[in-house]
């Protein structure tokens, strides 16, 4: 399960089939581990249906609970500050 958490922290929200390929487990074993992590509230998981090139893709999308990734490098938008006179 640590491999799944590490993968999600590194890659953000992912679908179950991608997680299974990345950590080298079968999809059924991955689903069991994802269910255990969700029961412990270490990840958030939900059913998702999307379409890629006209093909329906169903699966469970997962992300780490409460994890905020580092800010991306580069220029940030400036905030407008009000001056009080």
SEDREN-391370 format. One line per field, with one value per atom (N, C-alpha, C): residue number from 1; residue in three letters; atom name; z negated, y, x negated. Coordinates in nm, 3 decimals, always signed. Layout:
BEGIN
num c(NUM:...)
residuo c(ALA:...)
atomo c(CA:...)
c3 c(Z:...)
c2 c(Y:...)
c1 c(X:...)
//
This chain:
BEGIN
num c(1:1:1:2:2:2:3:3:3:4:4:4:5:5:5:6:6:6:7:7:7:8:8:8:9:9:9:10:10:10:11:11:11:12:12:12:13:13:13:14:14:14:15:15:15:16:16:16:17:17:17:18:18:18:19:19:19:20:20:20:21:21:21:22:22:22:23:23:23:24:24:24:25:25:25:26:26:26:27:27:27:28:28:28:29:29:29:30:30:30:31:31:31:32:32:32:33:33:33:34:34:34:35:35:35:36:36:36:37:37:37:38:38:38:39:39:39:40:40:40:41:41:41:42:42:42:43:43:43:44:44:44:45:45:45:46:46:46:47:47:47:48:48:48:49:49:49:50:50:50:51:51:51:52:52:52:53:53:53:54:54:54:55:55:55:56:56:56:57:57:57:58:58:58:59:59:59:60:60:60:61:61:61:62:62:62:63:63:63:64:64:64:65:65:65:66:66:66:67:67:67:68:68:68:69:69:69:70:70:70:71:71:71:72:72:72:73:73:73:74:74:74:75:75:75:76:76:76:77:77:77:78:78:78:79:79:79:80:80:80:81:81:81:82:82:82:83:83:83:84:84:84:85:85:85)
residuo c(UNK:UNK:UNK:UNK:UNK:UNK:UNK:UNK:UNK:UNK:UNK:UNK:UNK:UNK:UNK:UNK:UNK:UNK:UNK:UNK:UNK:UNK:UNK:UNK:UNK:UNK:UNK:UNK:UNK:UNK:UNK:UNK:UNK:UNK:UNK:UNK:UNK:UNK:UNK:UNK:UNK:UNK:UNK:UNK:UNK:UNK:UNK:UNK:UNK:UNK:UNK:UNK:UNK:UNK:UNK:UNK:UNK:UNK:UNK:UNK:UNK:UNK:UNK:UNK:UNK:UNK:UNK:UNK:UNK:UNK:UNK:UNK:UNK:UNK:UNK:UNK:UNK:UNK:UNK:UNK:UNK:UNK:UNK:UNK:UNK:UNK:UNK:UNK:UNK:UNK:UNK:UNK:UNK:UNK:UNK:UNK:UNK:UNK:UNK:UNK:UNK:UNK:UNK:UNK:UNK:UNK:UNK:UNK:UNK:UNK:UNK:UNK:UNK:UNK:UNK:UNK:UNK:UNK:UNK:UNK:UNK:UNK:UNK:UNK:UNK:UNK:UNK:UNK:UNK:UNK:UNK:UNK:UNK:UNK:UNK:UNK:UNK:UNK:UNK:UNK:UNK:UNK:UNK:UNK:UNK:UNK:UNK:UNK:UNK:UNK:UNK:UNK:UNK:UNK:UNK:UNK:UNK:UNK:UNK:UNK:UNK:UNK:UNK:UNK:UNK:UNK:UNK:UNK:UNK:UNK:UNK:UNK:UNK:UNK:UNK:UNK:UNK:UNK:UNK:UNK:UNK:UNK:UNK:UNK:UNK:UNK:UNK:UNK:UNK:UNK:UNK:UNK:UNK:UNK:UNK:UNK:UNK:UNK:UNK:UNK:UNK:UNK:UNK:UNK:UNK:UNK:UNK:UNK:UNK:UNK:UNK:UNK:UNK:UNK:UNK:UNK:UNK:UNK:UNK:UNK:UNK:UNK:UNK:UNK:UNK:UNK:UNK:UNK:UNK:UNK:UNK:UNK:UNK:UNK:UNK:UNK:UNK:UNK:UNK:UNK:UNK:UNK:UNK:UNK:UNK:UNK:UNK:UNK:UNK:UNK:UNK:UNK:UNK:UNK:UNK)
atomo c(N:CA:C:N:CA:C:N:CA:C:N:CA:C:N:CA:C:N:CA:C:N:CA:C:N:CA:C:N:CA:C:N:CA:C:N:CA:C:N:CA:C:N:CA:C:N:CA:C:N:CA:C:N:CA:C:N:CA:C:N:CA:C:N:CA:C:N:CA:C:N:CA:C:N:CA:C:N:CA:C:N:CA:C:N:CA:C:N:CA:C:N:CA:C:N:CA:C:N:CA:C:N:CA:C:N:CA:C:N:CA:C:N:CA:C:N:CA:C:N:CA:C:N:CA:C:N:CA:C:N:CA:C:N:CA:C:N:CA:C:N:CA:C:N:CA:C:N:CA:C:N:CA:C:N:CA:C:N:CA:C:N:CA:C:N:CA:C:N:CA:C:N:CA:C:N:CA:C:N:CA:C:N:CA:C:N:CA:C:N:CA:C:N:CA:C:N:CA:C:N:CA:C:N:CA:C:N:CA:C:N:CA:C:N:CA:C:N:CA:C:N:CA:C:N:CA:C:N:CA:C:N:CA:C:N:CA:C:N:CA:C:N:CA:C:N:CA:C:N:CA:C:N:CA:C:N:CA:C:N:CA:C:N:CA:C:N:CA:C:N:CA:C:N:CA:C:N:CA:C:N:CA:C:N:CA:C:N:CA:C:N:CA:C:N:CA:C)
c3 c(+0.000:+0.000:+0.000:-0.054:-0.055:+0.088:+0.177:+0.316:+0.381:+0.349:+0.404:+0.353:+0.223:+0.167:+0.227:+0.240:+0.299:+0.444:+0.518:+0.658:+0.666:+0.581:+0.583:+0.541:+0.445:+0.404:+0.518:+0.593:+0.703:+0.826:+0.850:+0.976:+0.960:+0.838:+0.819:+0.845:+0.879:+0.899:+1.019:+1.000:+1.105:+1.103:+1.214:+1.224:+1.184:+1.136:+1.080:+1.175:+1.302:+1.396:+1.412:+1.411:+1.419:+1.293:+1.178:+1.052:+1.052:+1.098:+1.102:+1.189:+1.307:+1.397:+1.334:+1.270:+1.215:+1.098:+1.012:+0.896:+0.922:+1.039:+1.076:+1.011:+0.983:+0.926:+1.025:+1.004:+1.087:+1.044:+1.134:+1.103:+0.983:+0.972:+0.853:+0.721:+0.717:+0.596:+0.566:+0.670:+0.653:+0.597:+0.648:+0.600:+0.453:+0.409:+0.268:+0.182:+0.226:+0.149:+0.149:+0.262:+0.267:+0.173:+0.165:+0.074:-0.071:-0.105:-0.240:-0.273:-0.178:-0.200:-0.214:-0.138:-0.147:-0.281:-0.329:-0.459:-0.572:-0.559:-0.658:-0.638:-0.534:-0.496:-0.461:-0.407:-0.361:-0.218:-0.143:-0.008:+0.008:+0.109:+0.150:+0.283:+0.297:+0.418:+0.461:+0.592:+0.646:+0.784:+0.822:+0.954:+1.058:+1.172:+1.277:+1.413:+1.497:+1.636:+1.723:+1.815:+1.907:+2.047:+2.144:+2.283:+2.341:+2.394:+2.458:+2.600:+2.695:+2.837:+2.868:+2.806:+2.830:+2.760:+2.680:+2.608:+2.461:+2.409:+2.270:+2.177:+2.079:+1.981:+1.842:+1.775:+1.640:+1.542:+1.423:+1.321:+1.196:+1.102:+0.976:+0.977:+0.960:+0.950:+0.803:+0.776:+0.637:+0.625:+0.503:+0.469:+0.319:+0.275:+0.134:+0.059:-0.053:-0.133:-0.197:-0.180:-0.246:-0.196:-0.087:-0.034:+0.063:+0.040:+0.129:+0.195:+0.327:+0.395:+0.393:+0.415:+0.421:+0.537:+0.523:+0.629:+0.750:+0.867:+0.990:+1.006:+1.064:+1.083:+1.189:+1.184:+1.285:+1.223:+1.309:+1.267:+1.205:+1.097:+1.027:+1.055:+1.051:+1.072:+0.952:+0.979:+0.868:+0.809:+0.680:+0.610:+0.607:+0.624:+0.619:+0.472:+0.434:+0.297:+0.297:+0.205:+0.193:+0.095:+0.129:+0.037:-0.036:-0.166:-0.247:-0.282:-0.249:-0.277:-0.406)
c2 c(-0.119:+0.000:+0.126:+0.116:+0.232:+0.274:+0.177:+0.209:+0.288:+0.251:+0.322:+0.465:+0.484:+0.619:+0.704:+0.644:+0.717:+0.757:+0.664:+0.693:+0.807:+0.803:+0.909:+1.043:+1.043:+1.169:+1.227:+1.140:+1.187:+1.229:+1.164:+1.186:+1.251:+1.272:+1.333:+1.234:+1.285:+1.200:+1.108:+0.979:+0.879:+0.778:+0.710:+0.606:+0.471:+0.380:+0.253:+0.171:+0.167:+0.087:+0.142:+0.275:+0.335:+0.305:+0.309:+0.278:+0.133:+0.042:-0.100:-0.123:-0.061:-0.076:-0.019:+0.096:+0.164:+0.089:+0.028:-0.041:-0.190:-0.238:-0.377:-0.480:-0.442:-0.535:-0.560:-0.668:-0.692:-0.593:-0.568:-0.473:-0.518:-0.647:-0.687:-0.664:-0.694:-0.671:-0.523:-0.443:-0.298:-0.244:-0.292:-0.246:-0.279:-0.396:-0.434:-0.337:-0.308:-0.217:-0.075:-0.032:+0.100:+0.109:+0.002:+0.000:+0.007:-0.061:-0.055:+0.085:+0.148:+0.283:+0.382:+0.363:+0.450:+0.431:+0.306:+0.279:+0.345:+0.353:+0.419:+0.571:+0.617:+0.759:+0.817:+0.733:+0.782:+0.833:+0.783:+0.831:+0.862:+0.942:+0.966:+0.894:+0.820:+0.744:+0.761:+0.767:+0.776:+0.714:+0.669:+0.609:+0.720:+0.692:+0.792:+0.728:+0.802:+0.762:+0.876:+0.846:+0.948:+0.889:+0.973:+0.929:+0.977:+0.882:+0.913:+0.862:+0.952:+0.919:+0.843:+0.884:+0.821:+0.689:+0.646:+0.519:+0.546:+0.474:+0.491:+0.425:+0.500:+0.450:+0.465:+0.354:+0.357:+0.306:+0.360:+0.316:+0.399:+0.371:+0.442:+0.542:+0.669:+0.770:+0.789:+0.807:+0.817:+0.931:+0.988:+1.086:+1.078:+1.126:+1.123:+1.228:+1.189:+1.280:+1.388:+1.513:+1.624:+1.655:+1.597:+1.620:+1.737:+1.836:+1.950:+1.944:+1.925:+1.915:+2.048:+2.043:+2.163:+2.250:+2.381:+2.473:+2.450:+2.462:+2.446:+2.562:+2.536:+2.644:+2.742:+2.862:+2.961:+3.081:+3.167:+3.293:+3.270:+3.339:+3.330:+3.456:+3.444:+3.561:+3.655:+3.782:+3.878:+3.904:+3.929:+3.959:+4.111:+4.153:+4.295:+4.336:+4.439:+4.488:+4.622:+4.641:+4.768:+4.859:+4.985:+5.082:+5.152:+5.156:+5.227:+5.364:+5.470:+5.605:+5.657)
c1 c(-0.081:+0.000:-0.086:-0.206:-0.295:-0.331:-0.346:-0.379:-0.265:-0.142:-0.027:-0.024:-0.044:-0.045:-0.158:-0.275:-0.388:-0.358:-0.297:-0.262:-0.161:-0.059:+0.042:-0.015:-0.108:-0.171:-0.254:-0.320:-0.405:-0.326:-0.212:-0.140:-0.003:+0.042:+0.173:+0.285:+0.402:+0.519:+0.500:+0.526:+0.508:+0.622:+0.638:+0.740:+0.679:+0.763:+0.716:+0.628:+0.661:+0.582:+0.440:+0.425:+0.292:+0.211:+0.277:+0.210:+0.161:+0.246:+0.211:+0.088:+0.085:-0.031:-0.157:-0.145:-0.262:-0.324:-0.242:-0.297:-0.319:-0.278:-0.306:-0.215:-0.090:+0.007:+0.120:+0.192:+0.310:+0.419:+0.513:+0.620:+0.704:+0.743:+0.820:+0.746:+0.616:+0.537:+0.526:+0.510:+0.502:+0.633:+0.746:+0.876:+0.897:+0.850:+0.861:+0.778:+0.657:+0.572:+0.627:+0.684:+0.744:+0.864:+0.943:+1.058:+1.011:+0.903:+0.848:+0.798:+0.728:+0.679:+0.794:+0.900:+1.018:+1.088:+1.094:+1.158:+1.081:+0.948:+0.865:+0.862:+0.928:+0.935:+0.799:+0.712:+0.582:+0.591:+0.690:+0.714:+0.862:+0.891:+1.029:+1.047:+1.155:+1.179:+1.325:+1.346:+1.481:+1.486:+1.605:+1.625:+1.625:+1.563:+1.552:+1.579:+1.646:+1.666:+1.619:+1.529:+1.480:+1.474:+1.452:+1.444:+1.312:+1.234:+1.107:+1.112:+1.103:+1.112:+1.241:+1.350:+1.480:+1.501:+1.403:+1.413:+1.445:+1.545:+1.587:+1.485:+1.437:+1.341:+1.402:+1.424:+1.479:+1.374:+1.375:+1.281:+1.295:+1.208:+1.209:+1.093:+1.123:+1.019:+0.985:+0.857:+0.809:+0.710:+0.706:+0.604:+0.580:+0.465:+0.429:+0.512:+0.567:+0.648:+0.562:+0.601:+0.533:+0.394:+0.352:+0.217:+0.220:+0.135:+0.125:-0.012:-0.016:-0.146:-0.220:-0.351:-0.432:-0.385:-0.402:-0.365:-0.454:-0.396:-0.472:-0.568:-0.685:-0.781:-0.730:-0.780:-0.742:-0.675:-0.634:-0.574:-0.437:-0.411:-0.282:-0.201:-0.072:+0.013:-0.001:+0.002:-0.011:+0.125:+0.126:+0.250:+0.269:+0.390:+0.421:+0.435:+0.361:+0.369:+0.437:+0.528:+0.599:+0.527:+0.517:+0.458:+0.571:+0.559:+0.656:+0.599:+0.672:+0.622:+0.675)
//
